[in-house]
Amino acid sequence: MADKNELHPSSIEFWIDQAKELKKAADYCWTLEKTVEYESAEGEFQGAARSILKDAADVDTELKWLYGNLMAFAIQYLSIGILINRDPKRFLHEVPGNRIVELAEECGVTLSQIQKAFLRQIENTFEWDRKFPHWNVSLTRNELYNLKIKHVAEKTIKIEEKKELEELFKKLRSLALDKIAGAKKVN
């Protein structure tokens, strides 16, 4: 692969590299979440203050949520790279948007129901955030905090979803790397 500084968004290598970095960040969040989970259990056993345990639970939830979002972006980036490799003008007049499921399927990958459901959930979150960035709702700080935690907790990733996202990432990465290998054989 070319030097990172030489990669251009029109090359599949650029998108593979970006997806790899997003996946690395996602994996770091997952590992950190497991550490927080373990430390929380240990703290509970040792009789740590409730406020510390509550903060740890919030961090745990946020890290799981962040993992799912980073993996969704990594999958989206691999899909974009594959599609640009097929047709360099593919997104010239159309921004890919957050149509992660559609982009992955356009690459020829069949998504499982779990993969589709999770990625659709991410897409919907992005769409709502884009359409309604300012809710103009007046809530107390505590009410807003509780609403946020409830929302994030509902959107956190489960272990079976993690496995499914990992599998989809591997499929798309393999497909993208095959495109590079095929291009090198032609040259």
N, C-alpha and C positions, 0 to 999 in steps of 0.2 A: 504494500500500500504506500501511497505517496506521503511525503512529510505533511503533518497536520497543517502547517502554515501555507502549504501549496494547494490544499483541497478547496474546491469551489462547489457551491451549492448545486451546480448542474451535474456534478459527478456522484455516482452511487457511493463511492468511497467516503465522501463527505457525510452522507446520511448514515452510513454504517458506523462511522466514527462517532457521530453525535448520539446515535442510539446506544452505542457501547458505553458512552459516558453517562447517559441517563440510567442505563441498567446498573452501572456501577454504583451510582448514587442511590438507586432503589435498593440494591443489595445492602448497602451500608445502613440505610434506614431500617431494613428488616433485622439486621444483626444488632443494631443499637436497640431496637424495640425489644428483642429477646433479652438483652442485658437489663433493660429497665424492668421488664416483667420479672426476671429473676431477682433483681435487687429489691423490687417491691415486695415479693413474697418473703424474701429474707428479712426485710424491714418490718413486715407485719409480724413475722415470727419473733423478732427481737423487741416488738412493742413500740415501733416508731410512731411519732405523732400522726394523727389523722390527716392533718393538713399536708404533710409531706407525702403520705400515701395517696391522697387525692391528686396532688400535683403529678406524681409518678403515673397514676392511672390516666390522667389527661395527656401526658407526653406519650404514653404507650399508644393511646387511641390516635393521636395526631400522626405518629410515625407510621402506623399501619395505613392510614389514609394517604399519607404522602407516598408510601411505597406504591400503592395502586395507581396513583396519578402519574408517577414517574415511569412506571412500566407501560402505562397507556401511551404516554408520549413516545417512549422508545419504540413501541409497536407501530405507532403512527409514522415515526421517522423512517423506519425500515420500509414501510409500505410506500411512502413517498419516494424514497430512493429507488425502489424497484420500478415504480411507475415512470419516474423520470428517465431511468435507464432504458425502458421500453420505448418511450416517446419523449425526447427532450423538450418538446413544446407542450407537454401535457398540462402544466399548470401556468402557462404563459398568460392566459387571460382569465384563469379561474384559480382562486386561492383554495388549497385543499380543505381548509376549515377543520373542524373537529369531527369529521365523519370517519372515525377510526374503523368501525366495522365495515363500512362500505369500501374503504381504501384497502383493507386487508383482503376482503373477498375479491376485489378487483385484481389483486395479485395472484389469484388462483388458489388461495388458502381456504379450506373449509373450517369454519369456526364451530366449536362445540356450543351447546346451549349455555353453559356456564361462562364461556369466554364472551359470547354475544351479550348475555345479560349484564355482566360486569362492565364491559366496554360501553354499552348503551347507557348505563348508569353514569359513567364518567362523562360521556357526551352530553347527557341531559344536564348535568351539573355545570359544565362549561357553557352550555347554551343559556341556562338561566342566569348565570353570573354575567354573561355578555349582555343579555337583554335587560336585566334589572340590577345594575350595579349599586344603585342607591335606593334603598327600600323606603326611606323617609318614615321609618317606624320609630316611635319613641318608646324605648324600653330602658329600664334601669340597667346599670352595668351588670348586675347579678342575673337579671332576666336574659339579657343578651348572651352572657357567658353560658347559662344553662341551655339556651336554645342552640348555641353553637356546638356544645358538647353532645347534645342529643343528635343533632344533624350529622356530626362527624362520626359518632358511634354507629349510626345506621349505615354509614357509607364505608366502614372499615372492611378490610379484606379478610376473608376467611382462608384457611390453609388450602382448601381445595381450589379456591379461586387463584391463589398464588401459584399452585402447581400448573393450573391451566394457562395462566399468563406466561409462565416460564416456558411451557411447551410451545405456545404460539410464537414467542420471541425466537426460540430456537429454529422453528420452521421458517420464519421469515428471514432470519439471519442466514440460514443455510441457502435459501433461495437467492438472497442478495449476493452471497459469496460465489454461488454457482454462476451468476451473471458475470462477475469479474473474471472467474476462471475461463468461462466461455469466450469472453472478449479477448483474453490473452492468447487463447488458442488460435483465434482468427488472425491476430496480428502476428 
